[in-house]
């Protein structure tokens, strides 16, 4: 049985900065950015996008159902993200669906800050830019009221 005192000094680990490096791929940066965007209040999640589309009804409901089928076939849902990574720095583009009645400017700023913070925390990556695009606005199903007959 060996103890800690039995190991020779030559086998001790080098300083943490001298041991190697961490390379974070673009796929990981994109996944973290998407998850971070969904954590922000006012950003519609994929399930909220679908329920809002189905609630629309009528001709626009048919159009949104076709859009849902295309989305599921292609595998593209909101929020979406793309990234360019160079070393420990990244430039991101994040596309979201905004929940009505939240402020677009406030939510976009919150997404920008939260994505940068999560990347710094989880991947030790500094963001140079986070461009946020609001591609659609969906009604928050929790805030909609149904009309009653009086």
Backbone torsions as a table, in degrees:
resi	resn	phi	psi	omega
1	UNK	NA	130.9	-179.8
2	UNK	-100.8	150.1	175.2
3	UNK	-118.0	173.0	-178.8
4	UNK	-63.0	-30.2	-179.4
5	UNK	-76.3	-16.0	-178.9
6	UNK	-78.4	-17.5	-177.2
7	UNK	-78.9	137.0	179.0
8	UNK	-69.2	154.0	-178.1
9	UNK	-66.9	-23.3	-178.5
10	UNK	-71.3	-18.7	-179.4
11	UNK	-93.2	4.9	179.5
12	UNK	-66.5	149.5	-179.4
13	UNK	-69.4	148.7	176.0
14	UNK	-72.6	168.9	176.7
15	UNK	-58.4	147.2	-177.5
16	UNK	-53.3	-38.7	179.9
17	UNK	-69.4	-18.0	-178.0
18	UNK	-97.0	-6.7	-173.2
19	UNK	-77.8	-28.9	-176.9
20	UNK	164.0	-160.6	-179.1
21	UNK	-138.4	163.9	178.3
22	UNK	-116.2	125.2	175.9
23	UNK	-115.4	121.0	-179.5
24	UNK	-99.9	124.3	-177.5
25	UNK	-76.6	163.1	178.5
26	UNK	-62.1	-35.8	179.5
27	UNK	-61.1	-39.6	179.2
28	UNK	-68.4	-43.5	178.3
29	UNK	-60.3	-43.1	179.0
30	UNK	-63.6	-43.9	-179.9
31	UNK	-63.0	-42.4	178.3
32	UNK	-65.3	-41.5	-179.8
33	UNK	-63.5	-43.8	178.3
34	UNK	-62.1	-46.5	-179.5
35	UNK	-63.6	-41.2	179.4
36	UNK	-65.0	-40.2	179.0
37	UNK	-62.2	-38.7	179.8
38	UNK	-69.8	-17.2	178.4
39	UNK	-80.0	-13.1	-175.9
40	UNK	-83.9	132.7	177.0
41	UNK	-64.8	131.0	-179.7
42	UNK	103.4	-7.7	176.2
43	UNK	-97.7	127.0	179.4
44	UNK	-75.5	134.5	176.1
45	UNK	-85.1	166.1	179.6
46	UNK	-54.9	-37.4	179.4
47	UNK	-69.9	-34.2	176.9
48	UNK	-69.4	-35.5	177.2
49	UNK	-61.0	-45.8	-177.6
50	UNK	-67.5	-43.1	-178.2
51	UNK	-67.4	-34.8	177.5
52	UNK	-68.0	-36.1	178.9
53	UNK	-67.1	-42.2	-179.6
54	UNK	-68.9	-32.3	-179.1
55	UNK	-73.2	-17.0	-176.7
56	UNK	-65.4	-39.7	177.3
57	UNK	64.5	-178.2	176.5
58	UNK	60.0	-155.9	-178.7
59	UNK	-64.4	-41.4	179.0
60	UNK	-65.2	-29.6	176.2
61	UNK	-65.6	-39.7	177.6
62	UNK	-65.1	-43.9	178.5
63	UNK	-60.9	-42.5	-178.9
64	UNK	-70.8	-31.2	176.1
65	UNK	-65.2	-40.9	176.2
66	UNK	-63.1	-42.1	177.3
67	UNK	-61.7	-39.6	177.5
68	UNK	-63.3	-42.0	179.4
69	UNK	-64.7	-41.7	178.4
70	UNK	-65.2	-42.3	179.0
71	UNK	-60.6	-45.5	-179.2
72	UNK	-69.6	-31.1	178.7
73	UNK	-71.0	-41.1	-178.2
74	UNK	-84.1	-24.8	179.7
75	UNK	82.1	25.6	-178.8
76	UNK	-111.1	113.8	176.6
77	UNK	-126.6	163.5	177.6
78	UNK	-95.0	145.0	-0.3
79	UNK	-75.7	149.7	175.5
80	UNK	-114.3	155.8	177.8
81	UNK	-148.1	152.2	170.9
82	UNK	-138.3	153.9	-175.6
83	UNK	-144.6	151.2	169.4
84	UNK	-120.9	117.5	-175.9
85	UNK	-113.3	132.9	174.8
86	UNK	-135.3	104.4	-178.1
87	UNK	67.1	-121.7	179.4
88	UNK	-104.9	22.2	179.5
89	UNK	-122.2	149.7	-178.2
90	UNK	-145.4	148.5	170.1
91	UNK	-117.7	129.8	-175.4
92	UNK	-125.2	154.1	170.8
93	UNK	-128.5	124.2	-177.3
94	UNK	-122.6	129.4	178.8
95	UNK	-113.3	127.4	-175.6
96	UNK	-128.1	165.8	168.5
97	UNK	-107.6	129.0	-177.2
98	UNK	-90.8	136.6	173.9
99	UNK	-84.4	127.1	175.9
100	UNK	-75.2	135.3	14.1
101	UNK	-108.0	33.4	-179.8
102	UNK	-70.0	151.5	179.8
103	UNK	-74.2	127.6	-179.0
104	UNK	-62.0	-44.5	-178.3
105	UNK	-65.0	-41.4	-179.1
106	UNK	-66.6	-44.8	-178.9
107	UNK	-67.5	-42.0	178.9
108	UNK	-61.1	-42.8	178.3
109	UNK	-65.1	-40.2	179.0
110	UNK	-65.4	-40.0	177.4
111	UNK	-63.3	-46.0	-179.8
112	UNK	-56.5	-48.4	-178.3
113	UNK	-68.8	-42.1	-175.9
114	UNK	-69.7	-40.3	177.9
115	UNK	-62.4	-45.0	179.2
116	UNK	-62.0	-41.1	-179.6
117	UNK	-66.2	-43.5	-179.9
118	UNK	-65.6	-39.7	178.5
119	UNK	-66.3	-38.0	177.0
120	UNK	-65.4	-41.7	-176.9
121	UNK	-73.2	-47.4	-172.1
122	UNK	-89.0	-30.4	-172.9
123	UNK	-123.7	4.2	-178.0
124	UNK	51.6	40.7	-177.7
125	UNK	-114.3	132.1	177.0
126	UNK	-92.6	132.8	179.6
127	UNK	-97.5	128.0	175.2
128	UNK	-79.7	-45.7	177.0
129	UNK	-144.2	148.6	170.2
130	UNK	-131.0	102.0	179.4
131	UNK	-88.5	122.4	-177.9
132	UNK	-108.8	127.1	176.8
133	UNK	-116.8	130.0	174.9
134	UNK	-98.9	107.7	-174.5
135	UNK	-90.7	-20.8	179.1
136	UNK	-155.9	159.4	176.1
137	UNK	-121.1	128.1	179.1
138	UNK	-120.3	148.9	180.0
139	UNK	-77.4	131.9	177.2
140	UNK	-72.1	117.6	-175.8
141	UNK	-63.8	-23.7	180.0
142	UNK	-75.3	-22.9	-176.9
143	UNK	-98.2	-8.1	-178.9
144	UNK	-78.6	141.8	178.0
145	UNK	-112.7	143.5	177.2
146	UNK	-90.2	144.3	178.5
147	UNK	-75.4	142.7	178.9
148	UNK	-116.0	144.9	175.3
149	UNK	-82.3	129.4	179.7
150	UNK	-111.0	NA	NA
